[in-house]
Amino acid sequence: MGNSKRLRMQTLSLNNMLVRCLPLQVVMCVLLLGAARATADTLKPAFADKFDPIPVYSIYPPLKPHGSADEAFASGRVVDEHYAMAQRASKPWRIAFLFPHIKDPYWTGCSYGVISEARRLGIAVDIFPADGYDDLVGQLRKMDEVIAAKYDAIVISPLSLTANNASISRALALGIPVFELANDSTSDDLTIKVTTSLRSMGLDATQWVIGDAQKRGMKSINIALLPGPADAGWVKGEVAGTLDAAQKATIKVNIVAIKYGDSDRVGQSQLAAQLLAQHGKKLDYILGCSGCAPAARLPLKEAGLNEKIRIVAYDLTREIADLIRNGDIFAAADTKGVSQARVAVDSAVNFLEGRTRELPHTILIKLGLVDRSNYAAYPFGTSTAPAGYMPVLSYTPQGVHSGSK
């Protein structure tokens, strides 16, 4: 029996035992830890060995100091271009990645993008997830640990727009370049930000809602938001984009409620149930983050409102793609998480290799949007991990001792 097949059978057996013996939340935690400990070579997923150039906006100074990525987009010199694959690295650089968590398919997709690029480029990577958006202390501690471990570069997905800035400055002062992935911050000590227009996430998703309502002949709509954790930069962007779209809409858009919270499934299901108990009878649409939108489905069905209220997602995951196909979610903006991860890895390697002549301040991956009308032709490989991919948190090239410089 092959190693991967034996691993799957052992995992299934363990799953069955856990389901019989433990509460659901404990089962989920144990299984997730088991997946995280698996190595890339053990699982042998179908990692991509190439990707097409990625449409981006590269943004150069002059820029507003201590600004967000969207503010850089508004004030900087913007170059509309395509980001090509980096060439293989000349040495196995060590790069640390700090994720908010690995609890939902979005960050699983980012894990896939990081690990697949590390394999392709021949570099060593370690992903250090915090325990969620309420674990700022944990992420700051992990930042201290990776600084002490003297990685060649750090790529951080900050939990806060401002609270991570001091640790970013400390890493730079010690000669470690820090890059940003997906989540935004206002630090001016980042080497390159790789993200997308977070405001456009909200703008595009809400414009789809408005267009859908007009097709249905509606003159006014009531919407509610489950955007995610309040202090996260991407959440602020989502909400700002929705407010902007609502104000400029040609029909009346009433934002009935905004409920903030960490993007874990259990917590978001509870928020959705509260939302529906308070406002469900008058709602037409719910807009939610990539972990929030799927969590609203069961409360919606239990309230008997799934035929009345339509769910739209601010971002795309493999799960959300399947739910769009099934009609449980109607549309999703797409920040292309896998593409963001690939560009972040490649930007760090190109910098370490001395290949970049003029550093952009920010690289914004261009957004997509998917609904049932374009589902069949949509390039999901630019956005989500392959079906069945289990999160992997570390990769070291063969022949390289883990932890070596």
RAFENGI-V744502 format. One record per helix or strand of 2 or more residues. SS is the DSSP state (hx for helix, st for strand). FROM is the first residue (numbers start at 1). LEN is the number of residues. If there is no record, write none. Layout:
BEGIN
ss=[SS;SS]
from=[FROM;FROM]
len=[LEN;LEN]
END
This chain:
BEGIN
ss=[hx;hx;hx;st;hx;st;st;hx;st;hx;st;hx;st;st;hx;st;hx;st;hx;st;hx;st;hx;st;hx;st;st;hx;hx;st]
from=[3;24;40;54;69;77;94;105;124;136;153;165;177;192;198;220;233;252;265;285;292;310;318;331;337;362;368;375;380;394]
len=[19;14;4;7;7;7;6;17;6;13;4;9;5;4;18;9;16;9;18;4;11;4;9;4;16;4;4;3;3;2]
END
